[in-house]
Amino acid sequence: MAGARFLWLALLLPFSGNAWALCAGGHPNPTLAQEMREARFVVIARPQTFTHVQDLAEDPDGYVATRVRLKVDEVLYGKAPADVTAKGGLLDIVEPNTSARFGLDERDAGRPYLLFVYEGEDGNWINACGHSGALARNRATLRQVRGIAAGRR
């Protein structure tokens, strides 16, 4: 019996773990250089507040998106608007309640993130299949971004 349990565990283990975003459409898995060209700007920012956006006609029992307000520590590259570049700048992004969301939530408040910010119809957004992520896990990417940005000035 223990052998059968082990066999099931061995078969199912590769399918467990993190859920990943659906990487389809016009922005799947870009190279770093490609993402720097396509993103509006790149920042280091810390999530501050989270507001669920409801659309009772579309989803009466849930929410369609979360608006995340972030405090911008540094603009690394690109053309950020004045409210982002100002000292203590703020950035709002839209996180749709779909498998395509980047995945920031209240547990991330105050933690620094390296974010490649795109502009969309509903506001700024982050490509879940790109190079954005927690700064603690993206130091090498940050060094590359700084190098590319310095070469383009």
Secondary structure, 3 states (H helix, E strand, C coil): CHHHHHHHHHHHHHHCCCCCCCCCCCCCCCCHHHHHHHCCEEEEEEEEEEEEECCCCCCCCCCCEEEEEEEEEEEEEECCCHHHHCCCCEEEEEEECCCCCCCCCHHHCCCCEEEEEEEECCEEEECCCCCCEEHHHCHHHHHHHHHHHHHCC
